[in-house]
Amino acid sequence: MSQPEGRANHIVFFITTASIEEGERIARSLLEERLAACLNLVPAVRSFFWWEGKVQEEGEVLIIGKGRADLFPKVQALVRALHSYTVPEIIAIPITSGLPDYLSWIDDSTSHSESR
């Protein structure tokens, strides 16, 4: 997959979940739908954030995913459907450079999602 001038085709995305079980369910669904090539679950993340006018503190699980930018809207939709939070963290940053073989592997791993 060639990369258009000034636009990254590949992304790293982050999702926080309330539990390892929720994280695993979301990760497996993203893989089954070919919306990500790889997902890492990082347990025991301590999060501090503003919610409903006050500072909150929660234990969370962080999902780090690697995928394609054009599939991110589908990632967001699937995560929203499965997530327990009212406003889940679902954010992405572009991969501006990477090992070409790895980026091709992302493309190959997610290429079946177009037919869905």
Secondary structure, 3 states (H helix, E strand, C coil): CCCCCCCCCEEEEEEEECCHHHHHHHHHHHHHCCCCCEEEEEEEEEEEEEECCEEEEEEEEEEEEEEEHHHHHHHHHHHHHHCCCCCCCEEEEECCCCCHHHHHHHHHHHHHHHHC
